[in-house]
Amino acid sequence: MAAGAREVPFGLHLPAAFPLFASRPRYTVRHLLKTADVADGSVSYVHEPPKGRIGAAGTAYGATPEAAFAPRLMKAPLTDLSVEVPLPDGVAADPALLAAYVDYRVLVRLSVVENESLLHGTADGAITGLLGLPGSRSAESHDDLATTVTRAAGEIEETGGSCDGVVAHPETYWKMVRDDLLVRFQNAGITVSRTRMMPKDTLLMGDFRAACTLLMPGVASIELLPGAVRATSRIGLAVHLPQHLMAVKWHG
């Protein structure tokens, strides 16, 4: 940020710029989604909700749930994610220290806001959170963690998807580490994202890449305020196949 500048625009997605993402395998919700660079404005996409209750697929295409999907054209609005972080006295006068503070403290907090927004939605309604998505599915399990994930992954694939991701609270994630589940999930093509924005008793599972597209217009800024730094990044979410996602309440 140049001396005297109060607001600097960036043509990139700021949460993805957090430097430590490059050196440690911690995945955010964004990492599970496919992404698209888009123009700054509402984005057209195809939404394919199910018709009626989803049951087990038969052995012919006509007996599969996707044979009765009802595609329609939709528009996804864009919205600004923003976080304001206190700025210690004297930091703004040191360009190198200010840059490091933004890179390592401000951007990671913007990533938390992004996780919250993608899971729970935004206040303006532009993004409906993945945990409350109309047309998505839910389940409950009293089984052990491995059995819970196995059963849910199979149910997700009844809609024609391929379970490729899990979002879990960190406490559940470290239980997966303890039980050597992460390597097995990785071998099956499943990426596990951990975030405190998830309820401790819930797993969000699904074919994330087929279900949704994170829309990124490359509109972002960092602004110096009196005693604070504000980081803002614009995104949208196109939901193609909500039925490919399942929230599992786990009572293990």
NUGUVEX-793365 format. One record per atom (N, C-alpha, C): residue in one letter; x, y negated, z. Coordinates in steps of 0.1 Angstrom, whole numbers, plus 5000, padded with zeros to 4 digits. Example, Ala and Ser with C-alpha at 12.3 -4.5 7.8 and 13.67 -1.06 7.14 Angstrom:
BEGIN
A513250575078;A512350455078;A513250335078;S512850225071;S513750115071;S512950005079;
//
This chain:
BEGIN
M500850125000;M500050005000;M500949885000;A500749794990;A501649674989;A501449575000;A502549505003;A502449405014;A501349305011;G500449275020;G499349185019;G498049245013;A498149365007;A496949425001;A496049465012;R494749445010;R493749485020;R492949615016;E492849635003;E492149744997;E492849794985;V493149924984;V493849974972;V492950094966;P492650084954;P491850184947;P492750304943;F492150424943;F492950544938;F492050624929;G492650674918;G491950754908;G492050894911;L491850944923;L491951084927;L490951114938;H490951244942;H490051284953;H490951284966;L490651184974;L491551164986;L491651284996;P490551354999;P490751475008;P491751575003;A491851584990;A492851684984;A494251634985;A494451514988;A495851454989;A496551475002;F495851535012;F496451555025;F497751645023;P498951595026;P500151665022;P500351805027;L499851835039;L500051965045;L499252075038;F498252045030;F497652145022;F498552225013;A499652155009;A500652215000;A501552315007;S501552315020;S502552405027;S501952505037;R500652505038;R500052605047;R498652645042;P498352775043;P497152835037;P495952815045;R495552685048;R494252665055;R493352605044;Y492252675042;Y491252635032;Y490052555038;T489752445031;T488552375034;T487352435027;V486152385029;V484952425021;V485152395007;R485752275004;R486052234990;R486852344982;H487852404989;H488652504983;H487852624977;L486652644983;L485852764978;L485052734965;L484852604963;L484052564952;L484752534939;K484152564928;K484752514915;K484552364914;T485452294907;T485352144907;T485252104892;A484751984891;A484751924877;A485051774878;D485951724870;D486151584869;D485051524860;V484351414866;V483151364859;V483251214858;A482351154850;A482251004850;A481550954862;D481750834865;D481150774877;D479650744875;G478850834879;G477350824877;G476750954879;S475450964879;S474751094881;S475151184870;V475151314874;V475651424865;V474551524863;S474351554850;S473351654846;S473951794848;Y473051884853;Y473552024854;Y472252114854;V472552244853;V471452344852;V471252404866;H470052404871;H469752464884;H468852584881;E469152704887;E468452824884;E467952884897;P466852834903;P466352894915;P465653034912;P465553114922;P464853244920;P463353224920;K462653314914;K461153324915;K460753424925;G460153374936;G459653464946;G460753524954;R460453624962;R461353694971;R462353774963;I463653764968;I464753844961;I464753984968;G464654084959;G464754224964;G465954284958;A466154414960;A467254494955;A467054504940;A468154494932;A468154514918;A467854654914;G467154674903;G467054804897;G468254834888;T468154944880;T469254984872;T469054934857;A468154854855;A467954784842;A467954634844;Y468354564833;Y468454414835;Y467054354839;G466054414833;G464654354836;G464254374850;A464954464857;A464654484871;A465554404881;T466454324875;T467354244884;T466654114887;P467054054899;P466553924903;P466853814892;E468053814886;E468353714877;E467553714864;A466853824861;A465953834849;A464753734851;A464553704864;A463353614867;A463753474872;F465053444871;F465453304875;F464753204866;A464553084871;A463852984864;A464752854862;P465552854851;P466452744850;P465752614846;R466352504851;R465852374847;R466952274849;L466852164841;L467852054841;L467651964853;M468751934860;M468651854872;M469751744870;K469751644879;K470751544880;K471251534894;A472651534896;A473251524909;A473751384911;P473351314921;P473851184924;P475251194930;L475951084930;L477251074936;L477150994949;T478051014959;T477950944971;T479350924977;D479550824985;D480850794991;D481050865005;L482050935006;L482450985019;L483450885025;S483350855038;S484150755043;S484550785058;V485750745062;V486150765076;V486950635080;E486750595092;E487450475097;E488250515109;V489550495109;V490450545119;V491250425125;P491250415139;P491950305145;P493450295140;L493950175139;L495350145134;L496150095146;P497150165151;P497950115162;P498649975158;D498749895168;D499449765166;D500849785160;G501149705150;G502449705145;G502649805133;V501749895131;V501949995120;V501749935107;A500849835105;A500549775092;A501749695087;A502649655096;A503749575093;A504949655087;D504849785089;D505849885084;D505349965073;P505649935060;P504950015049;P505150165049;A506350205053;A506650355053;A505850415065;L505750355076;L505050405087;L503550405084;L503050305078;L501650295074;L501350405064;A502150425054;A501950535044;A501850675051;A502750695060;A502750825067;A501550845076;Y501150735082;Y499950735090;Y498650775082;V498550705070;V497450735061;V497550875056;D498750925052;D498851055046;D498551165056;Y499051155069;Y498951265078;Y497851255089;R497351135091;R496251115101;R494951085095;V494950985085;V493650945080;V493051045070;L493851095061;L493351185051;L492851315057;V493451365067;V492951485073;V491651465080;R491351345085;R490051315091;R488951305080;L489451255068;L488451245057;L488051385052;S489051485054;S488751615050;S487651675060;V487751635072;V486751685082;V485351625078;V485351505074;V484051445070;V483551515057;E484451555048;E484051625036;E483451765040;N484151835049;N483551965054;N482151945060;E482051845068;E480751815075;E479651785064;S480051705054;S479051665044;S478651785035;L479651865031;L479251985023;L478452085030;L478652105043;L477952205051;L476552155056;H476552025060;H475351975067;H474651865059;G475251815048;G474551715040;G475051575044;T474651475035;T474951335038;T473751265042;A473951155049;A472851075055;A471951015044;D472550995032;D471750935021;D470951035013;G471151165016;G470451275009;G471051304996;A472151244992;A472751274979;A473251414979;I473751464990;I474251604991;I473351675002;T472751784998;T472051875007;T473051975012;G473251985025;G474252075030;G474052225026;L475152295024;L475152435020;L474452525031;L474452475043;L473852555054;L472352545054;G471752445047;G470352425047;G469852415033;L470452485024;L470152465010;L468852535006;P467852465001;P466652534996;P466952644986;G466452764988;G466652874979;G467752964983;S468652914993;S469653004998;S469053105008;R469853205012;R469253315020;R469853315034;S469253385043;S469753395057;S469553535062;A470353575072;A470353705077;A470853695092;E470553805099;E471153815113;E471753955114;S472853955123;S473554085125;S473954095139;H473854215144;H474254255158;H475454355157;D475954375144;D477054465142;D478354405144;D479454475143;D480754425144;D481054335132;L482154255133;L482354155123;L482554215109;A483354325108;A483654385095;A482354435089;T481554505097;T480254555091;T479354445087;T479354335095;T478454225091;T478854165078;V480154145076;V480654085063;V480354175052;T480654305054;T480454405043;T478954415039;R478054415048;R476654425044;R476154295037;A476554185042;A476154055036;A476754045022;A478054085020;A478654075007;A477854154997;G477454275001;G476654354992;G475254294989;E474654234999;E473354164996;E473454044987;I474553974988;I474853864980;I474953904965;E475554024963;E475754064949;E474554124943;E473454144951;E472154184945;E471554074936;T472053944937;T471653844928;T472453824916;G473453914914;G474253904902;G475553834904;G475853784916;G477053714919;G478153804923;S479253744927;S480353824933;S480853744945;C480753804957;C481053734969;C482553694969;D482753564969;D484153524968;D484653434980;G483753414989;G484153325000;G483353335013;V483953295024;V483353295037;V483753165044;V482853095050;V483152985058;V482853025073;A483853005081;A483653055095;A484252945105;H483752945117;H484252865128;H485652925131;P486652835135;P487952885138;P488053005148;E487153005157;E487153115167;E486853255160;T485953245150;T485653375143;T486753405133;Y487353305127;Y488553325119;Y489653395126;W489953355138;W491053425145;W490653565150;K489453585151;K488953725154;K489253815141;M489053755129;M489353825117;M490853855116;V491653755121;V493153775121;V493453895130;R492853885142;R493153995152;R492754135147;D491654135139;D491154265134;D491754305121;D492754235116;D493354255103;D492354255091;L491354165092;L490354165082;L490754065070;L491653975073;L491953875062;L492653935050;V493554035053;V494254095042;V493254185034;R492354245040;R491354325033;R490354235025;F490054125031;F489154025023;F489953975011;Q491253945013;Q492053885002;Q492153994991;N492354114994;N492354224984;N491054234976;A489954194983;A488654204976;A488254074969;G489253974969;G488953844963;G488153754971;I488153764984;I487353674992;I488353575000;T488053454998;T488853345005;T488053305018;V488753285029;V488053245041;V488453105045;S487453025046;S487652885050;S487252875065;R488052805073;R487652785087;R487552635090;T486452605097;T486252465101;T485352455113;R485652355122;R484852335134;R483452285131;M483252245118;M481952195114;M480952315113;M481352435114;M480452555114;M480052595128;P478752625130;P478352685142;P479152815145;K479452835158;K480352945162;K479653085159;D478353085159;D477653215157;D477253235142;T477753155133;T477253165119;T478353185109;L478153265099;L479053275088;L478353235076;L478953155067;L478353115054;L479153195044;M478453285036;M479053365027;M478453355013;G479153385002;G478553374989;G479453374978;D478853364966;D479553344954;D479653194952;F480553124959;F480652984959;F480852914946;R481752984938;R482152924925;R481052924915;A480253024916;A479053034907;A477952944912;A477852934925;A476652874931;A476752724930;C477952664931;C478052514931;C479252464924;T479152334920;T480252264915;T480452134922;L481652114927;L482051984934;L482351884923;L481651774923;L481851674912;L482751564917;M483751534910;M484851434914;M485051334903;P484551214906;P484751104896;P486051034897;G486851064906;G488150994908;G488050854912;V487050834921;V486850694926;V487150704942;A488150634946;A488550634960;A489250504963;S489350484976;S490050364981;S490550374995;I491550304999;I492050285012;I492050145016;E491450105027;E491249965030;E491749935044;L492549835045;L492949785058;L491949695064;L491449725076;L490449645083;L491149585096;P490549495103;P491149455115;P491249565125;G492449615128;G492649725138;G492249855133;A492049885120;A491650015115;A491950035101;V491950155096;V492050195082;V490850275078;R490250235066;R489050305061;R489450375048;A489250505048;A489450585035;A488150625030;T487950615017;T486650645010;T486950724998;S486150824995;S486250904983;S484850944978;R484650934966;R483250964960;R483151104955;I482051174958;I481851304953;I480351324950;G480051444944;G478751484942;G478751634943;L477551694944;L477451844944;L476351894935;A476651974925;A475752034916;A475452174922;V474252204925;V473852334930;V473152414919;H473852514914;H473352594903;H472552714907;L473052784917;L472452914921;L472452924936;P471452854943;P471452854958;P471352994964;Q470653084956;Q470453224961;Q471753304962;H472853254957;H474153314958;H474853284971;L474153204980;L474753174993;L473853235004;M474553285015;M473753345026;M474453295039;A473553245048;A474053205061;A473653325071;V474753385077;V474553495085;V474753465100;K473753475108;K473853445122;K474353575129;W475553565134;W476253685139;W476253695155;H475653805160;H475553815174;H476553915180;G477653925173;G478754015177;G479453975190;
//
